[in-house]
Amino acid sequence: MRISSPLTRDTQQLLSDLLYVIEKVFPLPLRLQAQVPQTVATLSRLLTAERGARTVIYLNNRQHLSAYIRYFLPWNCYKLVKLLPNLSLDIADGDSITDLGSGPLTFALALWISRPDLRKRRIEIRCVDHAGAALEAGKKLFKVYTDSTWTVSGIHSSVHGPIFGNRARLVSAINLFNEQYEHIPHRADLLQTAYPLADLLSARTSDGILVVEPGIPQAGHFISSLRQALLEKRIMPHSPCCHRERCPLPFNSQKWCHFAFDTADAPVALQKLSQAAGIPKKRATLSFIYTRSKAPQTQHGGRVLSDMFPLSYSLCGRYACSACGLVLIGAQPSLMKQYDSGSCISFKKDPTRHDLKSGAWYSPFPEWS
């Protein structure tokens, strides 16, 4: 199964409707509307290059929250909407979901948009965040945007605070942990950071864990470490991994666990805002791990991780992750174009050949898994 799929027409319309509802629920005076691109650019710098100047609860700032809701919320929603339909979520009537670091309810909105099979079920979503203003804004938006039968509760607390009731069927954490791992230089230290987070997540769920982080190298290394910490607790990876062996991706290299897709089907208004803010998005990336308490059926093959690149005059390659390690898949360009980032493939490795640059096994014969 793929990691992401092209959006259906209905889903595209729902994402466009979300932008309209955001403007309806959080209207701005005309003079402030013109400042939105600049405010978005400022917040983007605060979230990336100027992280040190950011306060812990920056979303309690009215201008930051307004920019976040208009730009980062829909983009994060878009990425989740590409991902969530391809996960084997097992959420039944009466189940609950605990979403840690909810902000303005990005995960709840994306789940409602992307999983019409869940919309009519009686589900409780416990949204936890220490930014009370973001929670209240998200609850208001969710109520106006959806006609949902879900019970959405906001818990103004740190992710370590008490959550009353039974353990959730699923615990999610979207773009939550990056401040804890972004400056850790060694894999051993990164793994030590992952262990308590694995304890935190597993203590709050009876079954599933979904962690999504930005598709940058350090995030991919963190996801690999968190996967190992969860695996040691006998919590099994269901996606994106096609195996339950140790992660074969080396730390501090040019290879990391992430997936990329083009944004041609993103809402036009959102793309225009990105252009106006000076941060256009032709592609979106993410790193993630989805686990279940029960082991999935044994899988074979590998998961494509990279873009296509030239190997020789007539061949192109892509890297893939597999139980036997990192694999370099080689084929003619017309064939290789079919295996985009996130595709599951079967292959036969050539035990006599390795990629000199990465040490990966070489496979000249990919097939659909």
N, C-alpha and C positions, 0 to 999 in steps of 0.2 A: 504494500500500500504506500502511496505517496505521502509526503509530509504536508504538502499544500496542493490545492486544486484551484482552477479558475473559478471565480465567483459566478454564481447563477445570476440571472437578471433580477430575480426577486431580492437576492442578497445585496446586489449593487444598489437597488432602489432603497432598501432599508438603511444602508449606510449613508446615502444621500439625504434621506429623511432625517437621520440623526443630526446632521449638520443644521438642517432647517429648525429642528426642535430645540437644539442648543441656542440658536439665536432667539427663538421665541421665549424660552424659559429664562434666559440670561441676556436680555436686551441691553445694548450699549447706546449711549447718546452718539449722534453723528460724529462729533469731534473725536470721540474715543475710538470709533470704528476705524478711522484712518490710522490710528496708532497701533492697531492690533499686530500687523506684520513686524513692526519694530519691537513690540513687547515680546512677541514670540521669539525673535532673534536673541533678545536679551536673556530670556529664560533658557533658551537652548545653550547659550554660553555658560550660564550658571550651572546647568546640569552636566556640562562636559568640561570645557577648559578651565572654568572658574569654580570647580566644585568646592574648593576651600572656603569660598565666600558664602556658601549656601548655608542657611540655618536648617536645623533638623526638621522643623515643620514649616517649610517654605510655602506649602499650599494653604497655610492660614493667611498668607498675604493676598489681598483681594486682586491686585493686578496679576500676580503670578498665577492665581487660581483661574482667572478669566482666560489668560493665555493658554494655560494647560488644557482647559476644557475645550477650547476652540481648535487646538492644534495637536497636542500630544495624546489626549484622550482618543480622538478619532483615528489617529495613525496607529496607536497601540491596539485599538479595537480592530482595525483593518487587519493587522498581522494575526491577531488571535482568531479572527473570522476565517482566515485562510487555513489555520491549523486545526481548530476544534472539530470540524466535521470529520477529520481523519483519525480521531482518537476513539478508542473503544470505551467510552464513558458508560458506566453502569449505574445510572441514577434512576431510582424508582419512586413511585408515589410514597410520600412520607419521609423521604431521605432529606438530609441536610448537607450543605456545602459550607465550609469555612474558608473564606478568602482573606488571607493575611496581607496587610498593606494595601487595602482596597483603593485608597484615594477616592476619586469620584465614581466608583463602582464600574471601572472599565471592564473587569472580567464578567460581572453580571450582565452588563449590556451586550458584550460580545457573545456570551453564551446564549442569550435570548435571540440574538440576530441569527446565529449560525446553526442552532439546533432546534428546528421547528418540532422535532419529535419529542422535545422536553417541555414545550411551552404550556401544555395543558395539564401537566403533572403538578401535584402538590409538593413543592420543593421549598425548603427554607434555606436562604442564603444569609450566613452571618458574615457581615462585612466589618473587618477590624482595621482601624487606623488611628494613629494618634493625632491626625489633623482633622479635628471636628468639622471645620468649615468645608473641607473636601467631601466628607461623608454626607453632610446635609445637602450639599449641592448635588451629589450623585443620587441620593434618594429622591430628591425633587425631580431630577431629570428622568430617572427610571420610571417614576409614577406617571409622568406625562407621556413619555415615549411608548410605553408598553401597556397592553391590557392584560398583564400577566396575573396568573393565579399564584405566583410565587410569593412567599413571605420574605421580605427583605428587611433585615434589621441591621442598624449601624451600631457598632461597639467602639466607643471612643476610648482606645486603650493601646498600649504597645502590644506587639505580637506575642509577648511573653505573659500578658495578663490573663486572668481567668476567663474561660468561656463556659457558660453553664449549659447543661443539657448533655445528651448523648454525643459520643464522638461522631464526627461528620463522616459521610460516605466518601467525600472527596475533600482534600485540603489543597488550596491553590495559593501560589505566591508569584505574582507577576512583577518583574522589575523591582524586586524587594531587596535583594541581598548584595547589590553591586558595591555599596559603600563598605561592606565588610571584607571584600576580597580584592578590590581593585589595585591595591598597592602591595600585595603579598608576592614576594619574588621567587619563592621556592615551593616546589610541589609538596614537600613534606609539611610545610606550614599551611599550605592551602588545604591539604587533607585534614589537618588538625582543626582548621576553621570549619570544615564541612561536617565533622562528627557531631558537634552540638546542634547544628542546624538540622541534621538528619533526625536527631532525638526530638527536637521541637516539632518537626513536621509529622513524624510517625506517631507522636503522642496525641495528635489532634485528629487522627483519622482512623477509621476502621478498615479502610481499603485502599483508596487511591491518593496519589500525590502528583501534583502538576506544578513544576517550577519552570518559569520562562524568564530568560534574561536577554540582554542585548547580544547581537551576533558578533561580538568583538573577541579577540583572542583570549583575554583574561577571563571573560565570562564563559567561554567554551572550556577552558581549563578548570574553572570552578565546577561547571556542570559535570565534567568527567570525575572530579573528586567527590562531589555529592553523590553521584551514581555509585562509586565505590563504597562510600560510607553507608548508603542505603542497602546495597547488596550484602554487606557484612551483617546487616540486621535481617537478612532473608526477605527483603522487600525487592521484588523483581522488576527490572526495567521492561516495559511494554513498548515504548516508543521513545526515541527513534531507533533504538538498538535492535539489531537483528540477531543478537547473541547475548549470553550472560557471562561471557569471559571478561577478563580485565580489559579496560579501555585501551586500545592499541595506539591512541594518539599521543605522541610525545609532548611533554611539557616544554614551554619556551621554544617552540618551533613555528614554522609557517603553517602548520596544520593544526586545526582546532575544530571542535564539534560545533558546527553552525550550518544554517541553511538559508539560502537566498532565493528571492523570487522578484520578478519585475512587478512594477506597480501600475501597469497600464489600466487595470480594472478598478483602481482606487477612484473615489469621487472626484469629479473635475474641480469642484470648488475647493477641495482640500489640496489638490495639486497646485492650484493657483495661489492659495495662501502660502504654500511652501516656497513657490517661486518668489512671491513678494517679500518673504522673510529672508531670502537669500540662502535657503537650505532646501533646494529641490531634492526630491526623492525619486530617482528612476528605479531604484531597487530597495527592497526592505530585507533585513536579516534578523534572525533570532537564533538563540541557543536554548534548548529545553530538555527536560527529562520528565517522562510520565511513567509512573510505576503503579503496580498493583500488589496486593498482599499475596495473591496467588500467581504462580509462575505461568507465563503464556505458553502456548504450544511451541515446541522447539522449532526455531527458524533456521533457515540456511541462506547462504548468499551474503550480500552486503548492502550497505546503504551509501548512495552517492553523496559525497560531501563537497565537491568542488565544482567550479566552472570548467568548461572545456578549454583545453590549451593544446598547442601543436606539439607533437612528438617527433614528427619527421615530415618529409614533403607530402606524404599521402595519409598519415595517421594522426589522430587526435587522441587525447587522453583525459580521464577524470580520475580523481582519487575516491576510494570507497573504504568504509570501515567494515570489518568482518571478524568472525571468530578466530581466523588464522592471522589476523593482524591487518595492517594497512595494505591495501591493494591498489595498484595502478592498472586501470582498465584502458586498453588501447583498441581502437577500431577506426574505420573510415569516418570522416566527418558527418556524412549523411546518416549513418547509424548512431554515432555518438550524440547527435542532437536530441535523440529520443530520451536519453537518460539524463534528465535535468537534476538539479540539486534536490536531494530527498528521495529519489527513486530507489526502489528495492530491485536488486538484480541478482541473478545467478551467474556464476562464472567458474571457469576452470583455471586454476593458477598454473603457471609454468615454474616448476620447482628449480629450474636451472637459471632463471633470470630474475634479477632484482633491479629496481630503480636506483641508480647510483646516488641520486640527489636525496631521496627520502628513505631509502632502505626498504621500500614497499615491495611486496611480491608483485609480479607482473602477470596480467591475464589478457590474452589477445581475443577472447571469445565471450563477450557479455551476452546475457539473455535476460528476458523479463522474468522476475521471480514470481 
